[in-house]
Amino acid sequence: MSNVAIEQAVHHLRQGHVIAYPTEAVWGFGCDPFDEKAVHKILAIKQREVDKGLLLVAANQEQVEPLLAPLASEQIGQLEATWPGPVTWLIPDPEPLFPAWIRGQHTSVAIRVSSHPVVHALCSAFGGPIVSTSANQANEPELRNEQDVRQRFGDALDFIVTGEIGQESDPSQIRDLMTGAIIR
């Protein structure tokens, strides 16, 4: 991963484009979560319904601080015990701070603070969280190497950040912050 590649990826994110990048366990598609057109492009690539919602990744807690501000100290402690790392939390978004095309039919937002160096660098350079959904079509296996991403989706993507996935064997666990329930 080079600084130039991260700068190029961020340029694409700011232009409303869709990128692919390695995460802790699988390759992901990403875009600016506040760019409705870009989000809908990802949904079209994945053949996924908007109602399901999309996961976001961030470089650190500060990037999602407005969402965390109303939480109790015990809830913040739960987040801090697993972040950065491969746990995605469903966090209530009553305002809402994130648009419906991110939340889907839900009143919460799925967020992970990533420990993967490429994801961390992307979100840091972008200045906030980005969409992170597995690089696959709905109900198909997640892709785990760059060559497969290029072959399967290269024409549909605006940029691919070269790199390797992390050591996790499964996509991030998803947990509900209010109930503690494991969703995935």
Long-range contacts (C-beta under 8 A, 24 or more apart in sequence): 1-117, 1-118, 1-121, 1-161, 1-162, 1-163, 5-161, 5-162, 6-118, 6-121, 6-122, 6-125, 6-161, 7-125, 8-159, 9-122, 9-125, 9-159, 9-161, 10-122, 10-125, 10-126, 12-158, 12-159, 13-122, 13-126, 13-130, 14-126, 15-158, 17-158, 17-159, 18-42, 18-45, 18-156, 18-157, 18-158, 19-157, 19-158, 19-159, 19-160, 19-161, 20-135, 20-149, 20-153, 20-157, 20-159, 20-160, 20-161, 21-118, 21-119, 21-122, 21-160, 21-161, 21-163, 22-116, 22-118, 22-119, 22-146, 22-161, 22-163, 22-164, 22-165, 22-166, 23-57, 23-114, 23-116, 23-118, 23-119, 23-132, 23-165, 23-166, 23-172, 24-86, 24-114, 24-115, 24-116, 24-119, 24-165, 24-166, 24-167, 24-168, 24-172, 25-86, 25-142, 25-144, 25-165, 25-166, 25-168, 25-169, 25-170, 25-171, 25-172, 26-134, 26-135, 26-136, 26-142, 26-143, 26-144, 26-165, 26-171, 27-134, 27-135, 27-142, 27-143, 27-144, 27-145, 27-146, 27-148, 27-149, 27-165, 28-57, 28-119, 28-132, 28-133, 28-134, 28-135, 29-131, 29-132, 29-133, 29-134, 29-135, 29-153, 29-157, 30-57, 30-122, 30-130, 30-131, 30-132, 30-133, 31-130, 31-131, 32-126, 32-130, 32-131, 33-98, 33-99, 33-102, 33-129, 33-130, 33-131, 34-99, 36-99, 36-101, 38-131, 39-101, 39-102, 39-131, 40-101, 42-131, 42-133, 45-137, 45-153, 45-156, 45-157, 46-133, 46-136, 46-137, 46-138, 47-137, 47-138, 48-133, 48-137, 48-138, 49-104, 50-100, 50-101, 50-104, 51-104, 51-105, 52-104, 52-105, 53-102, 53-103, 53-104, 53-105, 53-106, 53-109, 53-110, 54-101, 54-102, 54-104, 54-110, 54-131, 54-132, 54-133, 55-88, 55-110, 55-111, 55-112, 55-131, 55-132, 55-133, 55-172, 55-174, 56-98, 56-102, 56-109, 56-110, 56-111, 56-112, 56-129, 56-130, 56-131, 56-132, 57-111, 57-112, 57-113, 57-114, 57-119, 57-123, 57-129, 57-130, 57-132, 58-111, 58-112, 58-113, 58-114, 58-123, 58-128, 58-129, 59-113, 59-114, 59-119, 59-120, 59-121, 59-122, 59-123, 59-124, 60-84, 60-113, 60-124, 61-113, 63-113, 63-123, 63-127, 63-128, 63-129, 64-91, 64-111, 64-113, 64-129, 66-97, 67-91, 67-93, 67-97, 67-98, 67-109, 67-111, 70-94, 71-177, 75-177, 78-177, 78-180, 79-113, 79-177, 83-112, 83-113, 84-113, 84-114, 84-115, 84-120, 85-112, 85-113, 85-114, 85-115, 86-112, 86-115, 86-166, 86-168, 86-172, 86-173, 87-112, 87-172, 87-173, 87-174, 87-175, 88-112, 88-172, 88-173, 88-174, 88-175, 89-174, 89-175, 89-176, 89-177, 90-174, 90-175, 90-176, 90-177, 90-178, 90-183, 91-177, 92-177, 92-178, 102-131, 108-176, 108-177, 108-178, 110-174, 112-172, 115-166, 116-165, 116-166, 118-161, 118-163, 122-161, 134-171, 142-171
